């Protein structure tokens, strides 16, 4: 099972409630999605507004090319029932995302399968 030691609390995306996300304004964060079944890390990303990214973009389907691709993977391919989400608040979220991707690539020889090279 591929784990990211930085993340401690994983929530099934299918059961994610608004109240589980931080509610004190826009939160900069690095986040990851993994398969509930296998534990495989599927995606590592970052954002300056976690609620908007998860609820509006990935679940709502509003956004650009990457958003549309992940929304389609989650819903068109029926994967939403097999995806957990975890995040870390981080002011330097872009730097932290790069660090986590480098760790993952160093250990596995490639990025998570939903990330583009």
C-alpha positions in Angstrom: 0.0 0.0 0.0 1.6 3.3 -1.1 1.3 5.8 1.7 2.3 9.4 2.1 3.5 9.7 5.7 2.5 13.4 5.8 -1.2 12.6 5.6 -2.9 11.1 8.7 -6.6 11.4 8.2 -8.2 10.0 5.0 -11.9 10.6 4.3 -13.9 8.6 1.7 -14.7 11.2 -1.0 -18.2 9.7 -1.5 -19.0 10.5 2.1 -17.2 13.9 2.3 -19.3 16.5 4.1 -18.8 20.2 3.9 -18.4 20.3 7.7 -15.3 18.1 7.4 -13.4 20.7 5.4 -11.9 23.7 7.2 -14.5 26.5 7.3 -12.5 29.5 8.2 -12.0 31.1 4.7 -9.9 30.0 1.8 -7.4 27.4 3.0 -4.1 26.8 1.1 -3.4 23.1 1.2 -1.7 20.1 -0.5 -4.0 17.2 -0.9 -4.0 13.6 -2.1 -6.5 11.0 -3.4 -6.0 7.3 -2.9 -7.9 4.1 -3.8 -9.9 3.0 -0.8 -9.5 -0.6 -1.9 -5.8 -0.8 -2.7 -4.4 2.2 -0.8 -2.6 3.3 -4.1 -2.0 7.0 -4.3 -3.9 8.3 -7.3 -3.3 12.0 -7.3 -1.3 14.7 -5.5 -2.2 18.3 -5.9 -2.3 21.7 -4.2 -4.6 24.7 -4.1 -5.0 28.1 -2.5 -8.7 27.3 -1.7 -9.3 23.7 -0.6 -13.1 23.9 -0.4 -13.4 25.4 -3.9 -11.0 22.8 -5.4 -12.7 19.8 -3.9 -16.4 20.8 -3.9 -16.6 23.2 -6.8 -14.0 21.7 -9.1 -13.7 18.0 -8.6 -17.1 17.2 -7.3 -18.9 20.0 -9.1 -17.0 19.7 -12.4 -16.4 23.5 -12.8 -13.0 24.3 -14.1 -10.2 23.7 -16.6 -8.7 20.7 -18.3 -7.2 19.0 -15.2 -10.4 19.6 -13.3 -12.6 18.1 -16.1 -10.3 15.1 -16.4 -10.4 14.3 -12.7 -14.2 15.0 -12.5 -14.7 12.5 -15.4 -12.5 9.9 -13.7 -14.5 10.2 -10.5 -17.9 10.2 -12.0 -17.9 8.8 -15.6 -15.7 5.9 -14.6 -17.5 5.4 -11.3 -14.4 5.7 -9.2 -15.8 8.1 -6.6 -16.9 5.2 -4.4 -13.2 4.0 -4.2 -11.4 7.3 -3.5 -10.3 8.7 -0.2 -9.1 12.3 0.3 -6.6 13.8 2.7 -5.0 17.2 3.0 -2.5 19.3 4.9 -2.8 23.0 5.3 0.3 24.7 3.9 1.2 28.3 3.2 3.9 27.1 0.8 1.4 24.6 -0.8 3.1 24.6 -4.3 6.5 23.8 -2.7 5.0 21.1 -0.5 3.2 19.5 -3.5 6.5 19.4 -5.5 8.2 17.8 -2.4 5.5 15.1 -2.1 5.6 14.3 -5.8 9.4 14.0 -5.7 9.2 11.6 -2.7 6.6 9.6 -4.5 8.5 9.5 -7.8 11.7 8.6 -5.9 10.0 5.6 -4.2 7.9 4.4 -7.2 9.8 5.6 -10.3 6.7 7.5 -11.6 4.1 10.0 -10.5 0.6 8.8 -9.3 -1.4 7.6 -12.2 -3.9 10.5 -12.2 -1.0 13.0 -12.2 0.4 14.0 -15.6 4.2 13.7 -16.0 
